[in-house]
């Protein structure tokens, strides 16, 4: 949905230049482009109709302020309505409600393959790190082979505690025992991973209704695959009829999805989207911000999210040290280059960075498809492997890398000599950039980064 809607609206902004206001005539063309983009993105037809009607009511006859063209003004209206469609009625983000006598129980519901088990562990990690909670997980999935062991493994990786269960037990007995254990051992949160099915059936719904009645959870989160498209609507409707859903988790938001689920599921269930899965890693779960997600869809990027990633992942002390090194003229070596690659990986790699940059600043990367982006990510990993195959002296002095050494490095990294040469050329380009940044400009940037981190001593 993001690329289709962005492309169509970009064309509109260009074609609507010179017109003074949004009128009955030109609004029809703009609405047609939006309607087609939403339908192509698998947004449910009733949701499309409602969205288009609201945009039209708001846009028709709207005065164009300042230097904005009607196309630009229209994009602003679409942006606001997208955020209103996906987000909570009061604006902002929808927070988890943990205001309950501990343990606060969170029930995870959804179809098989939606990513409930991994999301359960991701949520555990987020609650531990962001909200300082003591978290217990339990699997009530006695049907899927290895489901219990999978939750055990990812729970350990997330740093939470896992309650053992067995496929020979009933789901009701499992969750009752887990709740009792959580109370006796003073856990703040109990996360319950329930069984999914390959399709909706009454047995699944009856079972999960029984679990809900026994646990009385403070949150019932509906986990849905963002790549499901129209199927997500049917699934959402069935779960809404069975359970009082309090929030939605959209998984696989980083995949090659059309993206319609974000609009459809929110509208069908009436429940806010609370989280979005952005990668397969356990830290790949974000609090869903409708305004920022609307900005991504419209090619405006998510600069706030990018800044947050910098704050959380960039080693400011190392960045400051590099700035001092460049300023002193002691050079940019392959150790520094490797450090920059590592910092980028911590911020979600190339894909994570491009996703948050406005399209006009992302350059060629904004137009890369999933296959091209994967190829670029692979190239980055190859560069990392090549540098790691060098000796400390070679990293400090790349000029030592003559033919024989290059062959040895290529063999150690499992690549060809031309790959080593290509990496060294890219390094030289980066070193040239660093030379041009020598002086106060980079230092000012480092100071700002230090300020974001709340660090002193960088004046």
C-alpha positions, -999 to +999 in steps of 0.1 A: +000+000+000+028+024+009+045+025-025+013+025-045-004+053-026+029+073-024+034+071-062-002+081-070-002+110-046+032+122-058+018+124-094-013+143-081+009+169-064+026+176-097-005+176-119-025+199-096+000+227-097-014+261-106-049+255-093-061+278-065-083+254-045-097+219-042-130+218-061-157+194-070-140+188-104-104+182-093-113+163-061-129+134-081-096+127-098-077+128-066-102+105-048-101+081-077-064+076-073-067+071-036-096+046-041-076+025-066-045+025-043-065+013-013-083-014-032-050-026-047-037-028-011-065-052-002-083-027+020-119-039+026-144-023+003-166-009+031-135+006+047-125+022+014-160+037+009-160+052+044-125+066+041-132+082+007-164+098+020-146+113+050-117+126+028-142+141+003-162+159+030-131+173+045-114+182+012-142+197-009-137+234-013-108+235+012-088+267+008-052+261-001-030+278+025+002+296+017+023+281-010+007+247-010-009+234-042-043+216-041-024+183-045-002+191-014-032+202+006-050+170-004-021+148+007-022+166+041-059+157+044-053+120+034-025+119+060-048+131+088-076+107+078-052+077+075-040+084+111-076+088+123-085+055+106-057+035+121-052+051+155-072+056+187-100+081+186-083+104+210-051+104+190-015+094+200-007+058+207-029+031+224-011+019+256-014-015+273-037-014+303-017-030+331-037-013+359-048-045+377-041-066+407-009-084+397-005-104+377-021-085+348-031-112+323-027-106+285-043-131+262-028-136+228-054-146+201-052-152+163-048-178+136-020-202+132+009-187+113+001-151+124+032-150+147+015-153+181+043-172+198+071-150+186+050-119+193+044-132+229+082-133+235+087-099+218+060-084+241+077-100+271+110-084+262+094-050+256+076-051+290+108-061+308+130-034+291+105-005+287+082-010+317+104-029+341+079-057+346+085-092+359+070-114+331+058-150+330+048-167+297+028-199+292+016-218+261-019-232+260-013-245+225-015-283+229-022-290+193+007-276+172+039-297+174+067-281+193+046-250+201+054-253+238+091-258+232+092-228+208+077-205+234+102-219+260+131-210+237+120-175+227+110-167+262+145-175+275+159-153+247+136-125+258+148-127+294+114-136+308+103-167+328+085-196+311+058-218+328+060-254+317+030-270+301+024-303+284+004-314+253-013-340+275-029-313+297-060-293+288-056-256+279-078-246+308-058-266+333-026-251+319-037-215+322-052-220+357-020-235+370+001-207+354-021-180+369-018-196+403+020-198+399+022-161+388+002-150+418+023-170+443+056-158+428+046-121+424+048-117+386+036-084+373+024-098+339+012-132+327+013-136+288-008-165+276-001-178+241-031-196+228-036-222+200-042-211+164-058-229+135-053-229+098-089-216+095-115-203+118-136-230+134-161-231+163-139-254+184-112-228+184-136-200+193-153-221+221-119-229+236-106-194+236-139-181+250-135-205+279-099-194+285-110-158+285-137-165+310-113-183+333-085-157+331-105-124+329-075-108+311-069-070+312-059-072+276-070-095+248-046-089+218-056-100+183-024-109+164-029-107+127-005-111+097-003-078+079+002-097+046-032-114+049-051-088+030-088-095+026-085-127+047-075-105+077-110-089+076-128-122+079-105-133+106-109-101+125-147-102+123-148-138+136-126-130+166-145-098+174-177-118+176-160-143+199-139-121+222-139-086+236-107-076+217-088-047+234-060-043+209-044-054+177-008-065+169+001-064+132+030-088+124+053-090+094+050-053+087+085-055+072+074-080+045+063-073+010+028-067+021+001-046+004-006-031+038-044-030+037-047-050+070-038-019+091-068+000+078-092-029+076-087-047+109-088-014+129-121-005+113-137-040+115-128-047+152-131-011+166-100-020+186-068+001+183-036-012+168-012-013+197+019-029+183+035-036+150+061-064+143+089-048+123+114-077+120+119-113+131+142-103+159+129-102+194+134-064+196+114-060+164+082-049+181+071-012+181+044+006+198+021+015+169+019+052+162-008+059+137+004+093+127+039+081+121+027+051+102+005+073+080+036+094+073+055+062+061+026+053+038+026+087+022+064+088+017+069+113+045+091+088+065+092+085+102+119+109+114+108+106+150+112+068+149+146+073+133+157+096+161+145+071+187+165+044+170+196+066+172+190+073+208+186+036+217+212+021+195+240+045+186+271+044+208+275+081+213+308+078+231+322+058+200+307+084+177+323+112+196+356+094+196+354+090+158+346+127+154+376+137+175+398+113+154+386+128+121+390+163+135+425+156+145+433+143+110+444+109+122+423+092+095+393+069+090+404+033+090+386-001+084+379-005+121+359+027+119+342+015+088+333-018+105+319+002+135+297+022+112+283-010+097+276-024+132+258+008+142+236+006+110+227-031+118+216-021+153+192+004+138+175-022+116+199-024+087+194-006+054+157-016+052+150-002+087+167+031+079+151+035+044+117+028+058+119+057+081+135+082+058+112+105+037+112+093+001+129+125-012+159+118+011+161+081+007+176+085-028+178+053-049+170+032-018+135+045-017+128+027-050+144-006-040+120-036-039+123-064-014+147-084-036+170-055-042+170-045-005+179-081+005+207-080-020+220-047-006+218-061+030+237-092+018+264-069+004+267-052+037+271-085+055+298-095+029+317-063+037+316-071+074+329-106+068+358-093+046+369-068+072+367-094+100+390-116+079+418-090+081+445-086+107+444-057+131+473-041+113+455-044+079+424-027+094+445+001+107+465+005+075+445-007+044+474+003+022+491-030+034+465-050+014+484-060-017+476-089-040+488-118-017+470-104+014+438-098-006+438-134-017+442-145+019+414-122+031+391-133+003+397-170+012+390-163+048+357-145+041+346-170+015+344-144-013+363-135-045+392-111-047+371-087-067+347-085-038+376-074-016+385-048-041+349-036-043+347-032-006+380-013-005+367+011-031+335+017-010+357+022+020+378+048+001+346+066-009+335+067+028+370+079+038+367+108+013+334+117+029+349+117+063+378+140+051+352+165+038+334+164+072+366+173+090+361+204+111+333+218+131+303+204+112+307+168+124+315+180+159+283+199+160+264+168+149+281+148+177+271+174+202+235+172+192+236+135+195+251+138+229+223+162+238+197+137+227+213+111+250+214+136+279+252+133+281+274+160+293+310+167+285+305+171+248+306+209+245 
